[in-house]
Amino acid sequence: MSASLKFDGLKELMATLKVSGKIAADGVRSTVRQSAYAFAEQAKSDTKIGKTGNLRRGIKVREDVGASNVVSFDVRNTAPHAHLYEYGFMHKNGNRHIPGNFVFSKAGGARQRMNDRIEQILPEILQAAVDKS
């Protein structure tokens, strides 16, 4: 899909780009949010429930709201020992390696599905932004 853009000077171009960036970010926010939660659910389902359940319960999703026109969600495990479960560790006597489970790496399919979905919807969103300005 192609988009057309018409402007009469640098001031109008800058205004159009600013509006288009905000509209694009707002348009893809729900897709990125859904993908982040799908990623977290996949990671939770791949995590074994231990004695306390802290590993599974520690997987959290939060939106990073740093810069304007940027959509970012952070999926992390807040359990203090999550890195040991994810990447593995050496046993305390030092003669045996306990391998990691790599649950976040295995859940990477959600990221690819999100990218594919954004590639589908972004041209329509940008065209709507251009038409609106």
N, CA, C and O of each residue as an XYZ file, in Angstrom:
532
protein
N       0.839     -1.172      0.000
C       0.000      0.000      0.000
C       0.883      1.233      0.000
O       1.882      1.286      0.716
N       0.523      2.209     -0.789
C       1.301      3.437     -0.838
C       0.502      4.572     -0.219
O      -0.728      4.554     -0.209
N       1.218      5.549      0.291
C       0.588      6.720      0.894
C       1.090      7.956      0.168
O       2.243      8.018     -0.259
N       0.225      8.921      0.037
C       0.639     10.169     -0.590
C       0.663     11.263      0.473
O      -0.104     11.237      1.435
N       1.551     12.210      0.276
C       1.747     13.265      1.250
C       1.942     14.568      0.510
O       2.744     14.648     -0.421
N       1.206     15.597      0.924
C       1.335     16.899      0.281
C       1.564     17.936      1.369
O       0.854     17.968      2.374
N       2.565     18.784      1.156
C       2.838     19.844      2.116
C       3.350     21.071      1.377
O       3.886     20.982      0.272
N       3.169     22.222      2.024
C       3.591     23.493      1.434
C       4.601     24.170      2.348
O       4.286     25.182      2.974
N       5.803     23.629      2.433
C       6.833     24.240      3.262
C       7.258     23.357      4.412
O       6.599     22.375      4.754
N       8.368     23.730      4.993
C       8.963     22.933      6.060
C       8.102     22.898      7.318
O       8.029     21.867      7.987
N       7.460     23.993      7.642
C       6.623     24.053      8.843
C       5.470     23.049      8.754
O       5.173     22.347      9.721
N       4.829     22.990      7.596
C       3.726     22.057      7.394
C       4.222     20.615      7.411
O       3.545     19.736      7.946
N       5.393     20.363      6.833
C       5.967     19.018      6.850
C       6.234     18.558      8.277
O       5.904     17.428      8.637
N       6.822     19.417      9.082
C       7.127     19.058     10.465
C       5.843     18.782     11.252
O       5.793     17.844     12.047
N       4.823     19.583     11.036
C       3.543     19.379     11.726
C       2.913     18.048     11.306
O       2.386     17.313     12.141
N       2.972     17.747     10.013
C       2.412     16.490      9.511
C       3.153     15.296     10.084
O       2.529     14.324     10.508
N       4.474     15.359     10.102
C       5.260     14.250     10.647
C       4.999     14.051     12.136
O       4.939     12.919     12.615
N       4.845     15.147     12.863
C       4.584     15.042     14.296
C       3.241     14.364     14.552
O       3.142     13.470     15.392
N       2.217     14.788     13.829
C       0.888     14.199     13.983
C       0.902     12.740     13.531
O       0.310     11.880     14.184
N       1.577     12.461     12.417
C       1.627     11.093     11.895
C       2.311     10.151     12.880
O       1.865      9.018     13.060
N       3.385     10.604     13.517
C       4.082      9.763     14.488
C       3.216      9.432     15.680
O       3.218      8.295     16.150
N       2.476     10.406     16.177
C       1.588     10.170     17.327
C       0.461      9.225     16.947
O       0.134      8.311     17.703
N      -0.133      9.438     15.786
C      -1.230      8.577     15.342
C      -0.729      7.157     15.119
O      -1.413      6.198     15.476
N       0.466      7.010     14.528
C       1.029      5.672     14.308
C       1.297      4.976     15.643
O       0.986      3.796     15.802
N       1.871      5.704     16.597
C       2.157      5.105     17.910
C       0.864      4.694     18.604
O       0.787      3.604     19.171
N      -0.140      5.544     18.566
C      -1.421      5.205     19.180
C      -2.079      4.020     18.481
O      -2.730      3.194     19.122
N      -1.906      3.944     17.162
C      -2.523      2.862     16.394
C      -1.923      1.497     16.657
O      -2.640      0.496     16.639
N      -0.632      1.434     16.899
C       0.009      0.126     17.121
C       0.102     -0.245     18.601
O       0.475     -1.371     18.929
N      -0.230      0.682     19.496
C      -0.102      0.421     20.942
C      -0.877     -0.832     21.365
O      -0.342     -1.659     22.104
N      -2.114     -0.985     20.915
C      -2.906     -2.147     21.341
C      -2.307     -3.447     20.822
O      -2.329     -4.461     21.521
N      -1.770     -3.430     19.597
C      -1.134     -4.633     19.054
C       0.104     -5.003     19.849
O       0.325     -6.175     20.153
N       0.912     -4.007     20.187
C       2.127     -4.267     20.962
C       1.755     -4.753     22.365
O       2.389     -5.667     22.893
N       0.730     -4.144     22.970
C       0.285     -4.567     24.301
C      -0.188     -6.022     24.268
O       0.197     -6.820     25.123
N      -1.017     -6.367     23.288
C      -1.514     -7.737     23.176
C      -0.365     -8.721     22.990
O      -0.378     -9.812     23.559
N       0.619     -8.339     22.200
C       1.767     -9.217     21.969
C       2.594     -9.383     23.226
O       3.089    -10.477     23.498
N       2.756     -8.313     24.001
C       3.518     -8.405     25.249
C       2.830     -9.350     26.229
O       3.485    -10.172     26.870
N       1.512     -9.230     26.343
C       0.784    -10.124     27.249
C       0.778    -11.561     26.736
O       0.820    -12.495     27.536
N       0.727    -11.759     25.420
C       0.817    -13.114     24.859
C       2.192    -13.714     25.141
O       2.304    -14.895     25.468
N       3.232    -12.898     25.012
C       4.593    -13.334     25.313
C       4.697    -13.745     26.783
O       5.267    -14.788     27.102
N       4.143    -12.918     27.675
C       4.192    -13.211     29.104
C       3.423    -14.491     29.432
O       3.883    -15.302     30.235
N       2.267    -14.672     28.821
C       1.485    -15.893     29.073
C       2.228    -17.131     28.591
O       2.207    -18.168     29.254
N       2.888    -17.026     27.431
C       3.672    -18.156     26.934
C       4.821    -18.471     27.883
O       5.087    -19.638     28.168
N       5.499    -17.444     28.371
C       6.593    -17.647     29.321
C       6.074    -18.261     30.620
O       6.724    -19.132     31.197
N       4.911    -17.811     31.079
C       4.332    -18.377     32.302
C       3.982    -19.844     32.119
O       4.220    -20.659     33.010
N       3.422    -20.178     30.972
C       3.036    -21.579     30.750
C       4.257    -22.487     30.615
O       4.174    -23.681     30.904
N       5.396    -21.928     30.176
C       6.617    -22.721     30.056
C       7.397    -22.801     31.364
O       8.358    -23.565     31.462
N       6.998    -22.026     32.367
C       7.699    -22.013     33.650
C       7.055    -23.021     34.581
O       5.841    -23.006     34.787
N       7.872    -23.893     35.141
C       7.361    -24.886     36.088
C       6.978    -24.198     37.390
O       7.591    -23.212     37.799
N       5.950    -24.742     38.029
C       5.533    -24.205     39.330
C       6.358    -24.903     40.401
O       6.301    -26.123     40.556
N       7.121    -24.109     41.133
C       7.937    -24.662     42.212
C       7.153    -24.702     43.515
O       5.922    -24.689     43.515
N       7.874    -24.749     44.610
C       7.235    -24.815     45.927
C       6.423    -23.564     46.223
O       5.344    -23.650     46.810
N       6.929    -22.404     45.824
C       6.267    -21.144     46.160
C       5.484    -20.541     45.005
O       4.563    -19.758     45.239
N       5.817    -20.876     43.784
C       5.171    -20.288     42.613
C       5.694    -18.901     42.272
O       5.119    -18.214     41.428
N       6.781    -18.480     42.919
C       7.307    -17.139     42.706
C       7.830    -16.919     41.288
O       7.724    -15.815     40.755
N       8.389    -17.955     40.676
C       8.916    -17.788     39.314
C       7.802    -17.432     38.340
O       7.924    -16.489     37.559
N       6.733    -18.185     38.394
C       5.623    -17.930     37.474
C       4.921    -16.620     37.823
O       4.578    -15.842     36.932
N       4.711    -16.377     39.088
C       4.031    -15.170     39.532
C       4.871    -13.915     39.280
O       4.330    -12.812     39.196
N       6.195    -14.083     39.159
C       7.084    -12.942     38.969
C       7.117    -12.387     37.563
O       7.704    -11.326     37.351
N       6.514    -13.055     36.591
C       6.516    -12.566     35.207
C       5.503    -11.438     35.094
O       4.303    -11.642     35.281
N       6.001    -10.242     34.784
C       5.186     -9.030     34.757
C       5.342     -8.302     33.424
O       6.362     -8.425     32.747
N       4.317     -7.549     33.069
C       4.327     -6.706     31.870
C       4.067     -5.273     32.316
O       3.154     -5.018     33.102
N       4.869     -4.340     31.814
C       4.614     -2.923     32.089
C       4.953     -2.119     30.849
O       5.829     -2.485     30.067
N       4.241     -1.019     30.689
C       4.487     -0.138     29.547
C       5.562      0.864     29.914
O       5.486      1.512     30.958
N       6.563      0.992     29.057
C       7.584      2.019     29.222
C       7.071      3.288     28.563
O       6.755      3.289     27.373
N       6.989      4.342     29.314
C       6.457      5.597     28.780
C       7.537      6.661     28.808
O       7.382      7.695     29.458
N       8.625      6.412     28.107
C       9.741      7.346     28.084
C       9.533      8.473     27.088
O       9.215      9.595     27.483
N       9.704      8.198     25.826
C       9.645      9.230     24.789
C       8.268      9.234     24.134
O       7.553      8.232     24.146
N       7.916     10.369     23.569
C       6.662     10.427     22.828
C       6.833      9.684     21.512
O       7.942      9.570     20.988
N       5.747      9.193     20.996
C       5.715      8.454     19.730
C       6.515      7.162     19.771
O       6.892      6.637     18.723
N       6.781      6.640     20.964
C       7.474      5.354     21.115
C       6.559      4.437     21.902
O       6.045      4.814     22.955
N       6.358      3.229     21.387
C       5.527      2.250     22.072
C       6.440      1.111     22.510
O       7.060      0.444     21.682
N       6.513      0.898     23.824
C       7.395     -0.129     24.344
C       6.778     -0.757     25.586
O       6.351     -0.057     26.504
N       6.736     -2.075     25.601
C       6.278     -2.819     26.771
C       7.419     -3.712     27.223
O       8.099     -4.335     26.408
N       7.616     -3.763     28.520
C       8.709     -4.521     29.110
C       8.133     -5.765     29.780
O       7.280     -5.658     30.661
N       8.598     -6.949     29.365
C       8.198     -8.202     30.003
C       9.421     -8.701     30.750
O      10.479     -8.914     30.158
N       9.269     -8.887     32.055
C      10.411     -9.341     32.851
C       9.926    -10.221     33.977
O       8.742    -10.243     34.315
N      10.864    -10.942     34.549
C      10.569    -11.758     35.714
C      11.204    -11.085     36.915
O      12.419    -10.894     36.959
N      10.381    -10.725     37.888
C      10.859     -9.997     39.051
C      11.301    -10.905     40.191
O      11.743    -10.412     41.229
N      11.193    -12.214     40.023
C      11.655    -13.126     41.070
C      13.175    -13.013     41.193
O      13.868    -12.952     40.177
N      13.709    -12.984     42.425
C      15.148    -12.780     42.609
C      16.023    -13.868     41.980
O      17.183    -13.614     41.654
N      15.488    -15.052     41.810
C      16.272    -16.164     41.271
C      15.899    -16.492     39.829
O      16.262    -17.556     39.328
N      15.185    -15.600     39.157
C      14.719    -15.871     37.798
C      15.872    -16.067     36.825
O      15.783    -16.900     35.923
N      16.945    -15.317     36.994
C      18.087    -15.453     36.080
C      18.721    -16.839     36.184
O      19.237    -17.358     35.194
N      18.688    -17.429     37.350
C      19.242    -18.776     37.514
C      18.389    -19.802     36.769
O      18.919    -20.711     36.129
N      17.078    -19.654     36.855
C      16.169    -20.557     36.163
C      16.271    -20.375     34.650
O      16.225    -21.346     33.895
N      16.409    -19.135     34.220
C      16.451    -18.834     32.786
C      17.750    -19.309     32.139
O      17.716    -19.971     31.101
N      18.894    -18.978     32.741
C      20.186    -19.210     32.094
C      20.986    -20.373     32.655
O      21.962    -20.800     32.040
N      20.593    -20.890     33.804
C      21.335    -21.978     34.409
C      22.400    -21.459     35.359
O      22.612    -20.251     35.470
N      23.067    -22.377     36.043
C      24.084    -21.995     37.027
C      24.963    -23.194     37.344
O      24.627    -24.335     37.027
N      26.089    -22.913     37.973
C      26.973    -23.982     38.462
C      26.495    -24.387     39.850
O      26.151    -23.538     40.673
N      26.478    -25.687     40.099
C      26.069    -26.177     41.407
C      27.023    -25.650     42.460
O      28.177    -25.351     42.154
N      26.561    -25.532     43.698
C      27.374    -24.895     44.734
C      28.676    -25.625     45.018
O      29.627    -25.000     45.489
N      28.758    -26.937     44.748
C      30.036    -27.628     44.940
C      30.949    -27.487     43.723
O      32.090    -27.947     43.754
N      30.464    -26.859     42.656
C      31.284    -26.503     41.514
C      31.581    -27.602     40.518
O      32.310    -27.360     39.556
N      31.057    -28.789     40.702
C      31.396    -29.875     39.775
C      30.275    -30.209     38.802
O      30.397    -31.169     38.041
N      29.190    -29.448     38.803
C      28.065    -29.794     37.948
C      27.336    -28.522     37.511
O      27.070    -27.634     38.320
N      27.021    -28.453     36.226
C      26.278    -27.309     35.688
C      24.796    -27.671     35.623
O      24.430    -28.718     35.089
N      23.952    -26.806     36.165
C      22.506    -26.969     36.066
C      22.057    -26.126     34.874
O      22.169    -24.901     34.918
N      21.552    -26.755     33.808
C      21.217    -25.987     32.599
C      19.998    -25.089     32.795
O      19.135    -25.359     33.631
N      19.947    -24.034     32.018
C      18.820    -23.111     32.064
C      17.638    -23.642     31.282
O      17.763    -24.596     30.514
N      16.492    -23.018     31.483
C      15.266    -23.425     30.797
C      14.894    -22.501     29.644
O      14.083    -22.881     28.799
N      15.459    -21.308     29.585
C      15.307    -20.372     28.471
C      13.842    -20.138     28.084
O      13.495    -20.164     26.903
N      12.991    -19.910     29.082
C      11.562    -19.725     28.794
C      11.294    -18.440     28.012
O      10.366    -18.405     27.204
N      12.070    -17.398     28.228
C      11.859    -16.156     27.476
C      12.333    -16.332     26.033
O      11.722    -15.788     25.113
N      13.387    -17.065     25.832
C      13.863    -17.311     24.468
C      12.870    -18.153     23.685
O      12.654    -17.920     22.495
N      12.266    -19.130     24.348
C      11.302    -20.003     23.674
C      10.016    -19.275     23.321
O       9.319    -19.663     22.383
N       9.700    -18.235     24.059
C       8.454    -17.495     23.819
C       8.618    -16.432     22.733
O       7.725    -15.603     22.562
N       9.708    -16.428     22.009
C      10.003    -15.411     21.008
C       9.067    -15.388     19.826
O       9.070    -14.408     19.081
N       8.262    -16.415     19.611
C       7.323    -16.427     18.492
C       6.305    -15.305     18.575
O       5.824    -14.826     17.548
N       5.975    -14.884     19.784
C       5.015    -13.783     19.959
C       5.563    -12.492     19.371
O       4.806    -11.681     18.838
N       6.863    -12.299     19.465
C       7.482    -11.086     18.901
C       7.347    -11.072     17.383
O       7.020    -10.038     16.800
N       7.594    -12.206     16.743
C       7.489    -12.269     15.286
C       6.051    -12.047     14.828
O       5.812    -11.361     13.835
N       5.094    -12.627     15.552
C       3.686    -12.414     15.199
C       3.310    -10.940     15.336
O       2.541    -10.414     14.532
N       3.858    -10.271     16.367
C       3.591     -8.842     16.552
C       4.161     -8.047     15.377
O       3.481     -7.179     14.830
N       5.393     -8.334     14.991
C       6.007     -7.621     13.871
C       5.204     -7.808     12.588
O       5.007     -6.857     11.831
N       4.741     -9.034     12.345
C       3.939     -9.299     11.152
C       2.636     -8.499     11.176
O       2.221     -7.940     10.161
N       2.002     -8.453     12.341
C       0.732     -7.726     12.467
C       0.939     -6.221     12.262
O       0.133     -5.565     11.602
N       2.011     -5.682     12.825
C       2.284     -4.245     12.664
C       2.556     -3.915     11.206
O       2.117     -2.874     10.717
N       3.278     -4.792     10.499
C       3.521     -4.562      9.077
C       2.219     -4.532      8.286
O       2.122     -3.838      7.273
N       1.213     -5.284      8.744
C      -0.075     -5.284      8.061
C      -0.856     -4.002      8.311
O      -1.432     -3.433      7.383
N      -0.881     -3.541      9.568
C      -1.777     -2.433      9.908
C      -1.141     -1.054      9.787
O      -1.860     -0.062      9.670
N       0.177     -0.965      9.812
C       0.832      0.342      9.831
C       0.564      1.191      8.592
O       0.331      2.390      8.742
N       0.583      0.642      7.375
C       0.280      1.505      6.218
C      -1.100      2.150      6.299
O      -1.256      3.314      5.929
N      -2.103      1.412      6.779
C      -3.446      1.969      6.908
C      -3.469      3.088      7.959
O      -4.122      4.115      7.775
N      -2.755      2.870      9.049
C      -2.711      3.873     10.120
C      -2.020      5.143      9.622
O      -2.495      6.250      9.875
N      -0.912      4.986      8.922
C      -0.203      6.146      8.414
C      -1.010      6.891      7.363
O      -0.993      8.122      7.320
N      -1.713      6.155      6.520
C      -2.554      6.821      5.524
C      -3.660      7.609      6.213
O      -3.993      8.711      5.777
N      -4.232      7.068      7.276
C      -5.247      7.794      8.034
C      -4.662      9.045      8.665
O      -5.326     10.079      8.736
N      -3.417      8.954      9.125
C      -2.762     10.121      9.719
C      -2.530     11.212      8.675
O      -2.736     12.394      8.950
N      -2.108     10.815      7.494
C      -1.864     11.779      6.425
C      -3.181     12.414      5.995
O      -3.238     13.620      5.756
N      -4.236     11.616      5.895
C      -5.538     12.147      5.494
C      -6.092     13.120      6.539
O      -6.787     14.081      6.209
N      -5.764     12.846      7.809
C      -6.287     13.685      8.890
C      -5.591     15.040      8.941
O      -6.195     16.036      9.337
N      -4.325     15.078      8.542
C      -3.576     16.348      8.643
C      -3.821     17.272      7.476
O      -3.262     18.367      7.428
